[in-house]
Structures are given as structure tokens and as C-alpha cells.
Amino acid sequence: MEELKQNVLYIGEGTLVTLILLLGGLFIGTLLGTLMALLRYQGIMKPIINGFISLMRGTPVILQLSFIYFAVPALIGIKANILVAGLLTFGLNSSAYIAEILRSGIEHLPKGQFEAAKTLQIPGFYLWKDIVLPQVVKNIFPAFINEMIALLKETALIATIGGMDVMRRAQSVAAEQFTYFVPLCIAGCFYYGMVLLIEFLGKKMEQRRLYASN
């Protein structure tokens, strides 16, 4: 029983790395994804943005992570940092999906709103900040939560380059104790618990939004 407790505590310490990768990657992804969605809608650098999104969605995340951690540092002659490589990889990958989610949300808005804003000569910055994006965020919120959950599970790939997250710590315990069942079950419980927490917070935010709008 004491060994089980120690295993849970040791593996659980990896949630800090997992959450840093999740929140950091989501922050980078949201910023870049929003920027790409806005630029692409206005026809600015559209071929480049489309190519980037296609590349990120069309290649495995583990390949992207390996490229950023192993290939890029070797090309530019710097020492790779596991956490930085993870944040960049998950942020760039997530940005492609968030850009597509936002594109869908923007395209589903009534075209009359843009025409009315043009007639009223509303500046583009305020049009997007006060009219378009608030509606888009409301419409895409469930898809954004799904992307957040997907990103959480993808962070486990950091274990392949030595990141001491939940998965890596579970593998370490398994190798030391020559048993995989219990450590992997513990890791699974941590991941599942974090997914349930995200779903719970997402539903609470959705309920609060619906209550505020009524």
C-alpha cells in the first residue's frame, strides 16, 4: 500500500509539466490561430496560412515534436530545451486547428452584419473586437473545449523526448518495478481526471453564459 501511495505521488508530480504544456500550448495556439483566422478572412497571406494549416493538420504531432526538438536545434546550432520544444510544437499544432474552428465560426455569421458595419463606417478593429469575435467565441466554445481536451492528451508525447510529465513518470516507475499495469492505470486516472475537470469547467462556463444572456 505504501508503494502504491509513493507511485501515485511520484506520477502525480508530472501533472505540473502536463498543465504547463497544455495551458502554454493553448495560449500560443489561441493567439496564432486567431491571428491566422483574421488574416485569412481578409485575404492577407492566405496561401501561406492555408499551407501552414494543411501541414500542421497533415503530419503527426510526434513528427512535429521530433523536428522541433532534434532537427531545428541541429540546424541552427543551439541546445534544445524539452519544455520549449513542447510548448512550440503543441502551440503551433493547436493554432492550425483553432484557426479552422474560428474560420467556421466566422463563416456562419450573417453576412449582413459586415455590410451593416461597412455602411455605418465602423472601424475594422472595433468590428472584430466588439461584434464579430464575441459571437464567434460563443458559437465555437464547445469545439474549443474539445480542442483543449485533445491537446491535453497530445501532451503525453513529450515523454518521447524525455519530458518528465505524467506519462514519462509512469514509464519510469514501470521500468523500475518491472510492471506496467499499475503505473499506467495511475497515469490514466490522472489524465481522465483532468479531462473530466475541463469538461466540468466548460459546462459551468457555458451555463453561466446562457444564464447571463437570458
DRENDO-1510 file (C-alpha; in Angstrom, 1 decimal, always signed):
<recs>
REC; n; res; u; v; w
REC; 1; MET; +0.0; +0.0; +0.0 .
REC; 2; GLU; +2.9; +2.4; +0.8 .
REC; 3; GLU; +4.5; +1.6; -2.5 .
REC; 4; LEU; +1.2; +2.4; -4.3 .
REC; 5; LYS; +1.0; +5.7; -2.5 .
REC; 6; GLN; +4.5; +6.6; -3.4 .
REC; 7; ASN; +3.8; +5.7; -7.1 .
REC; 8; VAL; +0.7; +7.9; -7.1 .
REC; 9; LEU; +2.6; +10.9; -5.6 .
REC; 10; TYR; +5.6; +10.5; -8.0 .
REC; 11; ILE; +3.5; +10.1; -11.1 .
REC; 12; GLY; +1.1; +12.9; -9.9 .
REC; 13; GLU; +4.1; +15.4; -9.8 .
REC; 14; GLY; +4.1; +15.1; -13.6 .
REC; 15; THR; +0.8; +16.9; -13.8 .
REC; 16; LEU; +2.7; +20.2; -13.4 .
REC; 17; VAL; +4.6; +19.6; -16.6 .
REC; 18; THR; +1.4; +18.4; -18.3 .
REC; 19; LEU; -0.6; +21.5; -17.3 .
REC; 20; ILE; +2.3; +23.9; -18.3 .
REC; 21; LEU; +2.3; +22.3; -21.8 .
REC; 22; LEU; -1.5; +22.3; -22.0 .
REC; 23; LEU; -2.0; +26.0; -20.9 .
REC; 24; GLY; +1.1; +27.3; -22.7 .
REC; 25; GLY; +0.3; +25.5; -25.9 .
REC; 26; LEU; -3.3; +26.6; -25.7 .
REC; 27; PHE; -2.2; +30.2; -25.2 .
REC; 28; ILE; +0.1; +30.2; -28.2 .
REC; 29; GLY; -2.4; +28.3; -30.3 .
REC; 30; THR; -5.2; +30.7; -29.5 .
REC; 31; LEU; -3.1; +33.8; -30.3 .
REC; 32; LEU; -1.7; +32.4; -33.5 .
REC; 33; GLY; -4.9; +30.7; -34.5 .
REC; 34; THR; -6.9; +33.9; -34.0 .
REC; 35; LEU; -4.4; +36.0; -36.0 .
REC; 36; MET; -4.4; +33.5; -38.8 .
REC; 37; ALA; -8.2; +33.3; -39.0 .
REC; 38; LEU; -8.4; +37.1; -39.2 .
REC; 39; LEU; -5.7; +37.5; -41.8 .
REC; 40; ARG; -7.0; +34.7; -43.9 .
REC; 41; TYR; -10.6; +36.1; -43.8 .
REC; 42; GLN; -9.2; +39.4; -45.1 .
REC; 43; GLY; -7.2; +37.6; -47.8 .
REC; 44; ILE; -3.8; +38.5; -46.3 .
REC; 45; MET; -1.1; +35.9; -46.8 .
REC; 46; LYS; -3.9; +33.4; -47.5 .
REC; 47; PRO; -1.8; +30.8; -49.4 .
REC; 48; ILE; +0.9; +30.8; -46.7 .
REC; 49; ILE; -1.6; +30.4; -43.9 .
REC; 50; ASN; -3.5; +27.7; -45.8 .
REC; 51; GLY; -0.2; +25.8; -46.4 .
REC; 52; PHE; +0.8; +26.0; -42.8 .
REC; 53; ILE; -2.6; +24.8; -41.6 .
REC; 54; SER; -2.5; +21.9; -44.1 .
REC; 55; LEU; +1.0; +21.0; -43.0 .
REC; 56; MET; +0.2; +21.0; -39.3 .
REC; 57; ARG; -3.0; +19.0; -39.7 .
REC; 58; GLY; -1.5; +16.6; -42.2 .
REC; 59; THR; +1.6; +15.4; -40.3 .
REC; 60; PRO; +1.8; +13.5; -36.9 .
REC; 61; VAL; +2.3; +15.6; -33.8 .
REC; 62; ILE; +5.2; +13.3; -32.8 .
REC; 63; LEU; +6.9; +14.1; -36.1 .
REC; 64; GLN; +6.5; +17.8; -35.5 .
REC; 65; LEU; +7.8; +17.5; -31.9 .
REC; 66; SER; +10.8; +15.5; -33.1 .
REC; 67; PHE; +11.6; +18.0; -35.9 .
REC; 68; ILE; +11.5; +21.0; -33.5 .
REC; 69; TYR; +13.5; +19.2; -30.7 .
REC; 70; PHE; +16.1; +17.3; -32.8 .
REC; 71; ALA; +16.3; +18.8; -36.3 .
REC; 72; VAL; +15.9; +22.6; -35.8 .
REC; 73; PRO; +18.5; +22.9; -33.0 .
REC; 74; ALA; +21.0; +20.9; -35.0 .
REC; 75; LEU; +20.4; +23.2; -38.0 .
REC; 76; ILE; +20.9; +26.5; -36.1 .
REC; 77; GLY; +23.4; +25.2; -33.6 .
REC; 78; ILE; +21.7; +25.6; -30.3 .
REC; 79; LYS; +20.9; +23.3; -27.4 .
REC; 80; ALA; +17.4; +22.0; -27.4 .
REC; 81; ASN; +15.1; +22.6; -24.4 .
REC; 82; ILE; +12.4; +19.9; -23.8 .
REC; 83; LEU; +9.8; +22.2; -22.4 .
REC; 84; VAL; +10.3; +25.0; -25.0 .
REC; 85; ALA; +10.2; +22.4; -27.8 .
REC; 86; GLY; +6.9; +21.0; -26.4 .
REC; 87; LEU; +5.3; +24.5; -26.0 .
REC; 88; LEU; +6.3; +25.4; -29.6 .
REC; 89; THR; +5.1; +22.1; -31.0 .
REC; 90; PHE; +1.7; +22.0; -29.2 .
REC; 91; GLY; +1.2; +25.7; -29.7 .
REC; 92; LEU; +1.8; +25.6; -33.5 .
REC; 93; ASN; -0.2; +22.4; -33.9 .
REC; 94; SER; -3.1; +23.8; -31.9 .
REC; 95; SER; -3.1; +27.1; -33.8 .
REC; 96; ALA; -3.9; +25.3; -37.0 .
REC; 97; TYR; -7.0; +23.6; -35.5 .
REC; 98; ILE; -8.1; +26.8; -33.7 .
REC; 99; ALA; -7.8; +28.8; -36.9 .
REC; 100; GLU; -10.1; +26.3; -38.7 .
REC; 101; ILE; -12.5; +26.4; -35.8 .
REC; 102; LEU; -12.6; +30.2; -35.9 .
REC; 103; ARG; -12.9; +30.1; -39.7 .
REC; 104; SER; -16.0; +28.0; -39.4 .
REC; 105; GLY; -17.5; +30.3; -36.7 .
REC; 106; ILE; -16.8; +33.4; -38.8 .
REC; 107; GLU; -18.3; +31.9; -42.0 .
REC; 108; HIS; -21.5; +31.1; -40.1 .
REC; 109; LEU; -22.2; +34.7; -39.1 .
REC; 110; PRO; -24.8; +36.6; -41.1 .
REC; 111; LYS; -23.1; +38.5; -44.0 .
REC; 112; GLY; -25.5; +41.4; -43.3 .
REC; 113; GLN; -23.5; +42.2; -40.1 .
REC; 114; PHE; -20.4; +43.0; -42.1 .
REC; 115; GLU; -22.4; +45.0; -44.7 .
REC; 116; ALA; -24.1; +47.0; -41.9 .
REC; 117; ALA; -20.8; +47.7; -40.2 .
REC; 118; LYS; -19.4; +48.9; -43.5 .
REC; 119; THR; -22.4; +51.2; -44.1 .
REC; 120; LEU; -22.1; +52.6; -40.5 .
REC; 121; GLN; -18.3; +53.0; -41.1 .
REC; 122; ILE; -17.4; +51.1; -38.0 .
REC; 123; PRO; -13.6; +50.7; -37.8 .
REC; 124; GLY; -12.3; +47.2; -38.5 .
REC; 125; PHE; -10.7; +46.8; -35.1 .
REC; 126; TYR; -13.9; +47.5; -33.3 .
REC; 127; LEU; -16.0; +45.5; -35.7 .
REC; 128; TRP; -13.9; +42.4; -34.9 .
REC; 129; LYS; -13.4; +43.1; -31.2 .
REC; 130; ASP; -16.9; +44.1; -30.2 .
REC; 131; ILE; -19.2; +42.5; -32.8 .
REC; 132; VAL; -17.6; +39.6; -34.6 .
REC; 133; LEU; -15.3; +37.8; -32.2 .
REC; 134; PRO; -17.8; +37.8; -29.2 .
REC; 135; GLN; -20.3; +36.0; -31.4 .
REC; 136; VAL; -17.8; +33.6; -32.8 .
REC; 137; VAL; -16.4; +32.7; -29.4 .
REC; 138; LYS; -19.9; +31.9; -28.2 .
REC; 139; ASN; -20.6; +29.7; -31.2 .
REC; 140; ILE; -17.3; +27.8; -31.2 .
REC; 141; PHE; -17.0; +27.3; -27.4 .
REC; 142; PRO; -17.8; +23.5; -27.4 .
REC; 143; ALA; -15.3; +22.9; -30.3 .
REC; 144; PHE; -12.7; +24.9; -28.3 .
REC; 145; ILE; -13.2; +22.7; -25.3 .
REC; 146; ASN; -12.8; +19.6; -27.5 .
REC; 147; GLU; -9.6; +21.0; -28.9 .
REC; 148; MET; -8.4; +21.7; -25.3 .
REC; 149; ILE; -9.1; +18.0; -24.4 .
REC; 150; ALA; -7.3; +16.8; -27.5 .
REC; 151; LEU; -4.3; +18.9; -26.7 .
REC; 152; LEU; -4.2; +17.6; -23.2 .
REC; 153; LYS; -3.9; +14.1; -24.5 .
REC; 154; GLU; -1.3; +15.1; -27.1 .
REC; 155; THR; +1.0; +16.5; -24.3 .
REC; 156; ALA; +1.8; +12.8; -23.4 .
REC; 157; LEU; +4.0; +12.8; -26.4 .
REC; 158; ILE; +6.5; +14.9; -24.6 .
REC; 159; ALA; +7.6; +11.7; -22.9 .
REC; 160; THR; +9.1; +10.5; -26.2 .
REC; 161; ILE; +11.9; +13.2; -25.8 .
REC; 162; GLY; +12.4; +12.8; -22.1 .
REC; 163; GLY; +9.9; +15.3; -20.6 .
REC; 164; MET; +9.0; +14.3; -17.1 .
REC; 165; ASP; +5.2; +14.5; -17.4 .
REC; 166; VAL; +2.6; +12.1; -16.1 .
REC; 167; MET; +3.3; +9.6; -18.9 .
REC; 168; ARG; +7.1; +9.7; -18.6 .
REC; 169; ARG; +6.9; +9.2; -14.8 .
REC; 170; ALA; +4.6; +6.2; -15.2 .
REC; 171; GLN; +7.0; +4.7; -17.7 .
REC; 172; SER; +9.9; +5.3; -15.3 .
REC; 173; VAL; +8.0; +3.5; -12.4 .
REC; 174; ALA; +7.1; +0.7; -14.7 .
REC; 175; ALA; +10.7; +0.1; -15.8 .
REC; 176; GLU; +11.9; +0.2; -12.2 .
REC; 177; GLN; +9.3; -2.1; -10.8 .
REC; 178; PHE; +9.0; -4.4; -13.9 .
REC; 179; THR; +5.3; -4.0; -14.1 .
REC; 180; TYR; +3.3; -1.7; -16.4 .
REC; 181; PHE; -0.3; -2.4; -15.3 .
REC; 182; VAL; -0.5; -0.3; -12.1 .
REC; 183; PRO; +1.7; +2.7; -13.2 .
REC; 184; LEU; -0.2; +3.0; -16.5 .
REC; 185; CYS; -3.5; +2.8; -14.6 .
REC; 186; ILE; -2.4; +5.6; -12.3 .
REC; 187; ALA; -1.4; +7.7; -15.3 .
REC; 188; GLY; -4.7; +7.0; -17.0 .
REC; 189; CYS; -6.6; +8.1; -13.8 .
REC; 190; PHE; -4.7; +11.4; -13.8 .
REC; 191; TYR; -5.4; +12.1; -17.5 .
REC; 192; TYR; -9.0; +11.1; -17.1 .
REC; 193; GLY; -9.4; +13.3; -14.1 .
REC; 194; MET; -8.0; +16.3; -15.9 .
REC; 195; VAL; -10.4; +15.7; -18.8 .
REC; 196; LEU; -13.3; +15.5; -16.5 .
REC; 197; LEU; -12.2; +18.7; -14.9 .
REC; 198; ILE; -12.0; +20.5; -18.2 .
REC; 199; GLU; -15.5; +19.2; -19.2 .
REC; 200; PHE; -16.9; +20.3; -15.9 .
REC; 201; LEU; -15.4; +23.8; -16.1 .
REC; 202; GLY; -16.5; +24.1; -19.7 .
REC; 203; LYS; -20.1; +23.2; -18.8 .
REC; 204; LYS; -20.1; +25.6; -15.9 .
REC; 205; MET; -18.9; +28.4; -18.2 .
REC; 206; GLU; -21.5; +27.5; -20.8 .
REC; 207; GLN; -24.3; +27.5; -18.2 .
REC; 208; ARG; -23.1; +30.9; -16.9 .
REC; 209; ARG; -23.1; +32.3; -20.4 .
REC; 210; LEU; -26.6; +31.1; -21.1 .
REC; 211; TYR; -27.8; +32.4; -17.8 .
REC; 212; ALA; -26.3; +35.8; -18.5 .
REC; 213; SER; -27.9; +36.0; -21.9 .
REC; 214; ASN; -31.4; +35.3; -20.6 .
</recs>
